[in-house]
Amino acid sequence: MARPDTILIEDRAYSWRAFVEQRKAQLEAWRKARRSRPRFRCARIVAPGASAPGRYQEPTLLQWLREGNR
């Protein structure tokens, strides 16, 4: 059986090659847009509890309750 030249979508026939060419054009435009977009390197602000030493420096829930912050 040979490959079909058309694809049926909602009872309408479309050229398979046209779909493939359109998809290639879309991917090329997407890649070109990604390359031209400037890359920003933002400084991350790390929360104290995000690192292992920071977790031990922050007060725990039990310490917080003992201090009367209910």
PDB file with one MODEL, atoms N, CA, C and O in Angstrom:
MODEL        1
ATOM      1  N   MET A   1       0.850  -1.180   0.000  1.00  0.00           N
ATOM      2  CA  MET A   1       0.000   0.000   0.000  1.00  0.00           C
ATOM      3  C   MET A   1       0.893   1.238   0.000  1.00  0.00           C
ATOM      4  O   MET A   1       1.834   1.327   0.789  1.00  0.00           O
ATOM      5  N   ALA A   2       0.610   2.158  -0.850  1.00  0.00           N
ATOM      6  CA  ALA A   2       1.393   3.389  -0.982  1.00  0.00           C
ATOM      7  C   ALA A   2       0.951   4.402   0.069  1.00  0.00           C
ATOM      8  O   ALA A   2      -0.166   4.340   0.581  1.00  0.00           O
ATOM      9  N   ARG A   3       1.842   5.326   0.375  1.00  0.00           N
ATOM     10  CA  ARG A   3       1.516   6.386   1.325  1.00  0.00           C
ATOM     11  C   ARG A   3       0.458   7.305   0.717  1.00  0.00           C
ATOM     12  O   ARG A   3       0.506   7.600  -0.477  1.00  0.00           O
ATOM     13  N   PRO A   4      -0.486   7.752   1.521  1.00  0.00           N
ATOM     14  CA  PRO A   4      -1.502   8.670   0.988  1.00  0.00           C
ATOM     15  C   PRO A   4      -0.911  10.064   0.779  1.00  0.00           C
ATOM     16  O   PRO A   4      -0.048  10.511   1.535  1.00  0.00           O
ATOM     17  N   ASP A   5      -1.390  10.730  -0.253  1.00  0.00           N
ATOM     18  CA  ASP A   5      -0.930  12.095  -0.538  1.00  0.00           C
ATOM     19  C   ASP A   5      -1.759  13.136   0.195  1.00  0.00           C
ATOM     20  O   ASP A   5      -1.352  14.291   0.325  1.00  0.00           O
ATOM     21  N   THR A   6      -2.919  12.720   0.669  1.00  0.00           N
ATOM     22  CA  THR A   6      -3.806  13.654   1.357  1.00  0.00           C
ATOM     23  C   THR A   6      -4.175  13.092   2.712  1.00  0.00           C
ATOM     24  O   THR A   6      -4.055  11.895   2.974  1.00  0.00           O
ATOM     25  N   ILE A   7      -4.631  14.000   3.569  1.00  0.00           N
ATOM     26  CA  ILE A   7      -5.112  13.614   4.892  1.00  0.00           C
ATOM     27  C   ILE A   7      -6.519  14.180   5.035  1.00  0.00           C
ATOM     28  O   ILE A   7      -6.769  15.323   4.655  1.00  0.00           O
ATOM     29  N   LEU A   8      -7.426  13.397   5.572  1.00  0.00           N
ATOM     30  CA  LEU A   8      -8.812  13.824   5.735  1.00  0.00           C
ATOM     31  C   LEU A   8      -9.026  14.352   7.146  1.00  0.00           C
ATOM     32  O   LEU A   8      -8.769  13.652   8.126  1.00  0.00           O
ATOM     33  N   ILE A   9      -9.500  15.592   7.242  1.00  0.00           N
ATOM     34  CA  ILE A   9      -9.834  16.217   8.515  1.00  0.00           C
ATOM     35  C   ILE A   9     -11.224  16.812   8.358  1.00  0.00           C
ATOM     36  O   ILE A   9     -11.446  17.705   7.540  1.00  0.00           O
ATOM     37  N   GLU A  10     -12.154  16.303   9.154  1.00  0.00           N
ATOM     38  CA  GLU A  10     -13.548  16.737   9.096  1.00  0.00           C
ATOM     39  C   GLU A  10     -14.086  16.697   7.665  1.00  0.00           C
ATOM     40  O   GLU A  10     -14.671  17.665   7.178  1.00  0.00           O
ATOM     41  N   ASP A  11     -13.879  15.581   7.017  1.00  0.00           N
ATOM     42  CA  ASP A  11     -14.371  15.334   5.656  1.00  0.00           C
ATOM     43  C   ASP A  11     -13.789  16.283   4.613  1.00  0.00           C
ATOM     44  O   ASP A  11     -14.396  16.485   3.561  1.00  0.00           O
ATOM     45  N   ARG A  12     -12.643  16.858   4.879  1.00  0.00           N
ATOM     46  CA  ARG A  12     -11.959  17.700   3.883  1.00  0.00           C
ATOM     47  C   ARG A  12     -10.571  17.129   3.666  1.00  0.00           C
ATOM     48  O   ARG A  12      -9.902  16.718   4.614  1.00  0.00           O
ATOM     49  N   ALA A  13     -10.149  17.107   2.432  1.00  0.00           N
ATOM     50  CA  ALA A  13      -8.845  16.553   2.077  1.00  0.00           C
ATOM     51  C   ALA A  13      -7.806  17.670   2.047  1.00  0.00           C
ATOM     52  O   ALA A  13      -8.016  18.718   1.436  1.00  0.00           O
ATOM     53  N   TYR A  14      -6.691  17.428   2.713  1.00  0.00           N
ATOM     54  CA  TYR A  14      -5.579  18.390   2.750  1.00  0.00           C
ATOM     55  C   TYR A  14      -4.321  17.689   2.259  1.00  0.00           C
ATOM     56  O   TYR A  14      -4.149  16.485   2.452  1.00  0.00           O
ATOM     57  N   SER A  15      -3.459  18.449   1.632  1.00  0.00           N
ATOM     58  CA  SER A  15      -2.198  17.905   1.135  1.00  0.00           C
ATOM     59  C   SER A  15      -1.264  17.629   2.306  1.00  0.00           C
ATOM     60  O   SER A  15      -0.995  18.516   3.116  1.00  0.00           O
ATOM     61  N   TRP A  16      -0.777  16.411   2.390  1.00  0.00           N
ATOM     62  CA  TRP A  16       0.137  16.032   3.453  1.00  0.00           C
ATOM     63  C   TRP A  16       1.449  16.794   3.333  1.00  0.00           C
ATOM     64  O   TRP A  16       2.019  17.218   4.338  1.00  0.00           O
ATOM     65  N   ARG A  17       1.922  16.966   2.117  1.00  0.00           N
ATOM     66  CA  ARG A  17       3.185  17.705   1.905  1.00  0.00           C
ATOM     67  C   ARG A  17       3.063  19.154   2.342  1.00  0.00           C
ATOM     68  O   ARG A  17       4.013  19.720   2.882  1.00  0.00           O
ATOM     69  N   ALA A  18       1.902  19.763   2.114  1.00  0.00           N
ATOM     70  CA  ALA A  18       1.702  21.149   2.547  1.00  0.00           C
ATOM     71  C   ALA A  18       1.776  21.248   4.071  1.00  0.00           C
ATOM     72  O   ALA A  18       2.340  22.203   4.604  1.00  0.00           O
ATOM     73  N   PHE A  19       1.207  20.257   4.775  1.00  0.00           N
ATOM     74  CA  PHE A  19       1.294  20.236   6.238  1.00  0.00           C
ATOM     75  C   PHE A  19       2.743  20.120   6.697  1.00  0.00           C
ATOM     76  O   PHE A  19       3.164  20.823   7.616  1.00  0.00           O
ATOM     77  N   VAL A  20       3.497  19.243   6.065  1.00  0.00           N
ATOM     78  CA  VAL A  20       4.891  19.038   6.454  1.00  0.00           C
ATOM     79  C   VAL A  20       5.706  20.300   6.201  1.00  0.00           C
ATOM     80  O   VAL A  20       6.512  20.698   7.042  1.00  0.00           O
ATOM     81  N   GLU A  21       5.500  20.931   5.048  1.00  0.00           N
ATOM     82  CA  GLU A  21       6.241  22.165   4.738  1.00  0.00           C
ATOM     83  C   GLU A  21       5.870  23.286   5.701  1.00  0.00           C
ATOM     84  O   GLU A  21       6.737  24.039   6.145  1.00  0.00           O
ATOM     85  N   GLN A  22       4.591  23.397   6.022  1.00  0.00           N
ATOM     86  CA  GLN A  22       4.150  24.426   6.970  1.00  0.00           C
ATOM     87  C   GLN A  22       4.758  24.198   8.350  1.00  0.00           C
ATOM     88  O   GLN A  22       5.175  25.148   9.012  1.00  0.00           O
ATOM     89  N   ARG A  23       4.808  22.955   8.779  1.00  0.00           N
ATOM     90  CA  ARG A  23       5.389  22.636  10.089  1.00  0.00           C
ATOM     91  C   ARG A  23       6.880  22.950  10.116  1.00  0.00           C
ATOM     92  O   ARG A  23       7.384  23.471  11.111  1.00  0.00           O
ATOM     93  N   LYS A  24       7.582  22.642   9.044  1.00  0.00           N
ATOM     94  CA  LYS A  24       9.005  22.980   8.975  1.00  0.00           C
ATOM     95  C   LYS A  24       9.208  24.483   9.049  1.00  0.00           C
ATOM     96  O   LYS A  24      10.131  24.950   9.716  1.00  0.00           O
ATOM     97  N   ALA A  25       8.363  25.242   8.376  1.00  0.00           N
ATOM     98  CA  ALA A  25       8.459  26.707   8.415  1.00  0.00           C
ATOM     99  C   ALA A  25       8.187  27.226   9.829  1.00  0.00           C
ATOM    100  O   ALA A  25       8.857  28.146  10.297  1.00  0.00           O
ATOM    101  N   GLN A  26       7.202  26.632  10.505  1.00  0.00           N
ATOM    102  CA  GLN A  26       6.910  27.041  11.875  1.00  0.00           C
ATOM    103  C   GLN A  26       8.090  26.775  12.801  1.00  0.00           C
ATOM    104  O   GLN A  26       8.454  27.631  13.606  1.00  0.00           O
ATOM    105  N   LEU A  27       8.683  25.598  12.690  1.00  0.00           N
ATOM    106  CA  LEU A  27       9.822  25.258  13.549  1.00  0.00           C
ATOM    107  C   LEU A  27      11.016  26.157  13.272  1.00  0.00           C
ATOM    108  O   LEU A  27      11.713  26.567  14.201  1.00  0.00           O
ATOM    109  N   GLU A  28      11.258  26.465  12.014  1.00  0.00           N
ATOM    110  CA  GLU A  28      12.378  27.342  11.663  1.00  0.00           C
ATOM    111  C   GLU A  28      12.150  28.750  12.224  1.00  0.00           C
ATOM    112  O   GLU A  28      13.077  29.365  12.750  1.00  0.00           O
ATOM    113  N   ALA A  29      10.926  29.256  12.114  1.00  0.00           N
ATOM    114  CA  ALA A  29      10.617  30.585  12.666  1.00  0.00           C
ATOM    115  C   ALA A  29      10.765  30.579  14.186  1.00  0.00           C
ATOM    116  O   ALA A  29      11.244  31.551  14.769  1.00  0.00           O
ATOM    117  N   TRP A  30      10.357  29.497  14.821  1.00  0.00           N
ATOM    118  CA  TRP A  30      10.486  29.389  16.277  1.00  0.00           C
ATOM    119  C   TRP A  30      11.950  29.373  16.687  1.00  0.00           C
ATOM    120  O   TRP A  30      12.344  30.053  17.635  1.00  0.00           O
ATOM    121  N   ARG A  31      12.756  28.593  15.972  1.00  0.00           N
ATOM    122  CA  ARG A  31      14.196  28.536  16.298  1.00  0.00           C
ATOM    123  C   ARG A  31      14.862  29.889  16.082  1.00  0.00           C
ATOM    124  O   ARG A  31      15.704  30.310  16.876  1.00  0.00           O
ATOM    125  N   LYS A  32      14.477  30.567  14.998  1.00  0.00           N
ATOM    126  CA  LYS A  32      15.055  31.879  14.707  1.00  0.00           C
ATOM    127  C   LYS A  32      14.670  32.884  15.797  1.00  0.00           C
ATOM    128  O   LYS A  32      15.494  33.703  16.205  1.00  0.00           O
ATOM    129  N   ALA A  33      13.431  32.823  16.262  1.00  0.00           N
ATOM    130  CA  ALA A  33      12.982  33.731  17.323  1.00  0.00           C
ATOM    131  C   ALA A  33      13.703  33.430  18.630  1.00  0.00           C
ATOM    132  O   ALA A  33      14.024  34.350  19.382  1.00  0.00           O
ATOM    133  N   ARG A  34      13.958  32.170  18.908  1.00  0.00           N
ATOM    134  CA  ARG A  34      14.681  31.815  20.145  1.00  0.00           C
ATOM    135  C   ARG A  34      16.100  32.332  20.118  1.00  0.00           C
ATOM    136  O   ARG A  34      16.613  32.796  21.136  1.00  0.00           O
ATOM    137  N   ARG A  35      16.752  32.254  18.945  1.00  0.00           N
ATOM    138  CA  ARG A  35      18.138  32.720  18.850  1.00  0.00           C
ATOM    139  C   ARG A  35      18.234  34.226  18.986  1.00  0.00           C
ATOM    140  O   ARG A  35      19.214  34.735  19.531  1.00  0.00           O
ATOM    141  N   SER A  36      17.224  34.956  18.494  1.00  0.00           N
ATOM    142  CA  SER A  36      17.302  36.416  18.514  1.00  0.00           C
ATOM    143  C   SER A  36      16.867  37.000  19.859  1.00  0.00           C
ATOM    144  O   SER A  36      17.118  38.175  20.127  1.00  0.00           O
ATOM    145  N   ARG A  37      16.223  36.202  20.702  1.00  0.00           N
ATOM    146  CA  ARG A  37      15.759  36.689  21.995  1.00  0.00           C
ATOM    147  C   ARG A  37      16.936  36.839  22.948  1.00  0.00           C
ATOM    148  O   ARG A  37      17.733  35.911  23.088  1.00  0.00           O
ATOM    149  N   PRO A  38      17.062  37.988  23.608  1.00  0.00           N
ATOM    150  CA  PRO A  38      18.171  38.147  24.563  1.00  0.00           C
ATOM    151  C   PRO A  38      17.962  37.267  25.787  1.00  0.00           C
ATOM    152  O   PRO A  38      16.836  37.057  26.239  1.00  0.00           O
ATOM    153  N   ARG A  39      19.035  36.774  26.295  1.00  0.00           N
ATOM    154  CA  ARG A  39      18.965  35.944  27.492  1.00  0.00           C
ATOM    155  C   ARG A  39      19.284  36.800  28.702  1.00  0.00           C
ATOM    156  O   ARG A  39      20.330  37.445  28.774  1.00  0.00           O
ATOM    157  N   PHE A  40      18.376  36.791  29.635  1.00  0.00           N
ATOM    158  CA  PHE A  40      18.572  37.554  30.855  1.00  0.00           C
ATOM    159  C   PHE A  40      18.994  36.612  31.956  1.00  0.00           C
ATOM    160  O   PHE A  40      18.410  35.545  32.148  1.00  0.00           O
ATOM    161  N   ARG A  41      19.990  37.014  32.654  1.00  0.00           N
ATOM    162  CA  ARG A  41      20.414  36.240  33.818  1.00  0.00           C
ATOM    163  C   ARG A  41      20.024  37.047  35.045  1.00  0.00           C
ATOM    164  O   ARG A  41      20.677  38.029  35.398  1.00  0.00           O
ATOM    165  N   CYS A  42      18.976  36.624  35.668  1.00  0.00           N
ATOM    166  CA  CYS A  42      18.507  37.359  36.835  1.00  0.00           C
ATOM    167  C   CYS A  42      19.186  36.789  38.081  1.00  0.00           C
ATOM    168  O   CYS A  42      19.469  35.595  38.174  1.00  0.00           O
ATOM    169  N   ALA A  43      19.428  37.660  39.001  1.00  0.00           N
ATOM    170  CA  ALA A  43      20.028  37.236  40.262  1.00  0.00           C
ATOM    171  C   ALA A  43      18.947  36.570  41.088  1.00  0.00           C
ATOM    172  O   ALA A  43      17.911  37.171  41.370  1.00  0.00           O
ATOM    173  N   ARG A  44      19.184  35.354  41.467  1.00  0.00           N
ATOM    174  CA  ARG A  44      18.209  34.646  42.287  1.00  0.00           C
ATOM    175  C   ARG A  44      18.393  35.041  43.739  1.00  0.00           C
ATOM    176  O   ARG A  44      19.510  35.075  44.256  1.00  0.00           O
ATOM    177  N   ILE A  45      17.310  35.331  44.369  1.00  0.00           N
ATOM    178  CA  ILE A  45      17.340  35.615  45.803  1.00  0.00           C
ATOM    179  C   ILE A  45      16.886  34.339  46.486  1.00  0.00           C
ATOM    180  O   ILE A  45      15.731  33.929  46.366  1.00  0.00           O
ATOM    181  N   VAL A  46      17.790  33.731  47.187  1.00  0.00           N
ATOM    182  CA  VAL A  46      17.504  32.449  47.812  1.00  0.00           C
ATOM    183  C   VAL A  46      16.977  32.699  49.213  1.00  0.00           C
ATOM    184  O   VAL A  46      17.580  33.427  50.001  1.00  0.00           O
ATOM    185  N   ALA A  47      15.858  32.092  49.504  1.00  0.00           N
ATOM    186  CA  ALA A  47      15.287  32.197  50.842  1.00  0.00           C
ATOM    187  C   ALA A  47      16.209  31.500  51.835  1.00  0.00           C
ATOM    188  O   ALA A  47      16.872  30.525  51.478  1.00  0.00           O
ATOM    189  N   PRO A  48      16.263  31.977  53.060  1.00  0.00           N
ATOM    190  CA  PRO A  48      17.170  31.359  54.033  1.00  0.00           C
ATOM    191  C   PRO A  48      16.906  29.876  54.237  1.00  0.00           C
ATOM    192  O   PRO A  48      17.840  29.114  54.489  1.00  0.00           O
ATOM    193  N   GLY A  49      15.660  29.455  54.132  1.00  0.00           N
ATOM    194  CA  GLY A  49      15.346  28.054  54.342  1.00  0.00           C
ATOM    195  C   GLY A  49      15.597  27.179  53.132  1.00  0.00           C
ATOM    196  O   GLY A  49      15.377  25.970  53.196  1.00  0.00           O
ATOM    197  N   ALA A  50      16.053  27.758  52.028  1.00  0.00           N
ATOM    198  CA  ALA A  50      16.253  26.991  50.812  1.00  0.00           C
ATOM    199  C   ALA A  50      17.542  26.178  50.840  1.00  0.00           C
ATOM    200  O   ALA A  50      17.665  25.196  50.108  1.00  0.00           O
ATOM    201  N   SER A  51      18.486  26.562  51.656  1.00  0.00           N
ATOM    202  CA  SER A  51      19.739  25.818  51.737  1.00  0.00           C
ATOM    203  C   SER A  51      19.790  25.088  53.081  1.00  0.00           C
ATOM    204  O   SER A  51      19.084  25.447  54.023  1.00  0.00           O
ATOM    205  N   ALA A  52      20.609  24.095  53.150  1.00  0.00           N
ATOM    206  CA  ALA A  52      20.712  23.303  54.383  1.00  0.00           C
ATOM    207  C   ALA A  52      21.141  24.154  55.577  1.00  0.00           C
ATOM    208  O   ALA A  52      20.504  24.066  56.626  1.00  0.00           O
ATOM    209  N   PRO A  53      22.201  24.983  55.469  1.00  0.00           N
ATOM    210  CA  PRO A  53      22.564  25.810  56.626  1.00  0.00           C
ATOM    211  C   PRO A  53      21.465  26.804  57.002  1.00  0.00           C
ATOM    212  O   PRO A  53      21.274  27.105  58.180  1.00  0.00           O
ATOM    213  N   GLY A  54      20.753  27.306  56.010  1.00  0.00           N
ATOM    214  CA  GLY A  54      19.693  28.268  56.290  1.00  0.00           C
ATOM    215  C   GLY A  54      18.536  27.665  57.060  1.00  0.00           C
ATOM    216  O   GLY A  54      17.900  28.338  57.871  1.00  0.00           O
ATOM    217  N   ARG A  55      18.264  26.390  56.806  1.00  0.00           N
ATOM    218  CA  ARG A  55      17.167  25.732  57.526  1.00  0.00           C
ATOM    219  C   ARG A  55      17.470  25.651  59.019  1.00  0.00           C
ATOM    220  O   ARG A  55      16.551  25.744  59.833  1.00  0.00           O
ATOM    221  N   TYR A  56      18.715  25.481  59.391  1.00  0.00           N
ATOM    222  CA  TYR A  56      19.067  25.378  60.798  1.00  0.00           C
ATOM    223  C   TYR A  56      19.185  26.747  61.452  1.00  0.00           C
ATOM    224  O   TYR A  56      19.118  26.846  62.677  1.00  0.00           O
ATOM    225  N   GLN A  57      19.358  27.805  60.665  1.00  0.00           N
ATOM    226  CA  GLN A  57      19.459  29.147  61.229  1.00  0.00           C
ATOM    227  C   GLN A  57      18.082  29.738  61.506  1.00  0.00           C
ATOM    228  O   GLN A  57      17.943  30.569  62.404  1.00  0.00           O
ATOM    229  N   GLU A  58      17.078  29.334  60.768  1.00  0.00           N
ATOM    230  CA  GLU A  58      15.732  29.855  60.958  1.00  0.00           C
ATOM    231  C   GLU A  58      15.095  29.220  62.182  1.00  0.00           C
ATOM    232  O   GLU A  58      15.386  28.067  62.500  1.00  0.00           O
ATOM    233  N   PRO A  59      14.234  29.950  62.869  1.00  0.00           N
ATOM    234  CA  PRO A  59      13.567  29.363  64.034  1.00  0.00           C
ATOM    235  C   PRO A  59      12.575  28.287  63.578  1.00  0.00           C
ATOM    236  O   PRO A  59      11.961  28.397  62.517  1.00  0.00           O
ATOM    237  N   THR A  60      12.437  27.271  64.387  1.00  0.00           N
ATOM    238  CA  THR A  60      11.501  26.202  64.076  1.00  0.00           C
ATOM    239  C   THR A  60      10.127  26.575  64.600  1.00  0.00           C
ATOM    240  O   THR A  60       9.981  27.564  65.318  1.00  0.00           O
ATOM    241  N   LEU A  61       9.141  25.806  64.253  1.00  0.00           N
ATOM    242  CA  LEU A  61       7.791  26.076  64.708  1.00  0.00           C
ATOM    243  C   LEU A  61       7.709  25.979  66.230  1.00  0.00           C
ATOM    244  O   LEU A  61       7.045  26.797  66.866  1.00  0.00           O
ATOM    245  N   LEU A  62       8.376  24.986  66.818  1.00  0.00           N
ATOM    246  CA  LEU A  62       8.331  24.842  68.278  1.00  0.00           C
ATOM    247  C   LEU A  62       8.992  26.026  68.974  1.00  0.00           C
ATOM    248  O   LEU A  62       8.486  26.502  69.990  1.00  0.00           O
ATOM    249  N   GLN A  63      10.106  26.506  68.448  1.00  0.00           N
ATOM    250  CA  GLN A  63      10.757  27.680  69.039  1.00  0.00           C
ATOM    251  C   GLN A  63       9.839  28.890  68.925  1.00  0.00           C
ATOM    252  O   GLN A  63       9.740  29.696  69.850  1.00  0.00           O
ATOM    253  N   TRP A  64       9.190  29.004  67.819  1.00  0.00           N
ATOM    254  CA  TRP A  64       8.302  30.147  67.579  1.00  0.00           C
ATOM    255  C   TRP A  64       7.125  30.121  68.555  1.00  0.00           C
ATOM    256  O   TRP A  64       6.716  31.163  69.067  1.00  0.00           O
ATOM    257  N   LEU A  65       6.574  28.911  68.813  1.00  0.00           N
ATOM    258  CA  LEU A  65       5.449  28.795  69.741  1.00  0.00           C
ATOM    259  C   LEU A  65       5.900  29.045  71.186  1.00  0.00           C
ATOM    260  O   LEU A  65       5.161  29.640  71.971  1.00  0.00           O
ATOM    261  N   ARG A  66       7.109  28.594  71.537  1.00  0.00           N
ATOM    262  CA  ARG A  66       7.616  28.800  72.903  1.00  0.00           C
ATOM    263  C   ARG A  66       7.830  30.269  73.205  1.00  0.00           C
ATOM    264  O   ARG A  66       7.676  30.706  74.346  1.00  0.00           O
ATOM    265  N   GLU A  67       8.186  31.032  72.180  1.00  0.00           N
ATOM    266  CA  GLU A  67       8.426  32.468  72.387  1.00  0.00           C
ATOM    267  C   GLU A  67       7.124  33.258  72.547  1.00  0.00           C
ATOM    268  O   GLU A  67       7.157  34.451  72.850  1.00  0.00           O
ATOM    269  N   GLY A  68       5.994  32.607  72.349  1.00  0.00           N
ATOM    270  CA  GLY A  68       4.713  33.267  72.578  1.00  0.00           C
ATOM    271  C   GLY A  68       4.119  33.905  71.336  1.00  0.00           C
ATOM    272  O   GLY A  68       3.248  34.767  71.457  1.00  0.00           O
ATOM    273  N   ASN A  69       4.546  33.526  70.178  1.00  0.00           N
ATOM    274  CA  ASN A  69       4.001  34.092  68.931  1.00  0.00           C
ATOM    275  C   ASN A  69       2.842  33.233  68.433  1.00  0.00           C
ATOM    276  O   ASN A  69       2.917  32.628  67.363  1.00  0.00           O
ATOM    277  N   ARG A  70       1.788  33.187  69.209  1.00  0.00           N
ATOM    278  CA  ARG A  70       0.649  32.330  68.837  1.00  0.00           C
ATOM    279  C   ARG A  70      -0.329  33.040  68.001  1.00  0.00           C
ATOM    280  O   ARG A  70      -1.341  32.460  67.607  1.00  0.00           O
TER     281      ARG A  70
ENDMDL
END
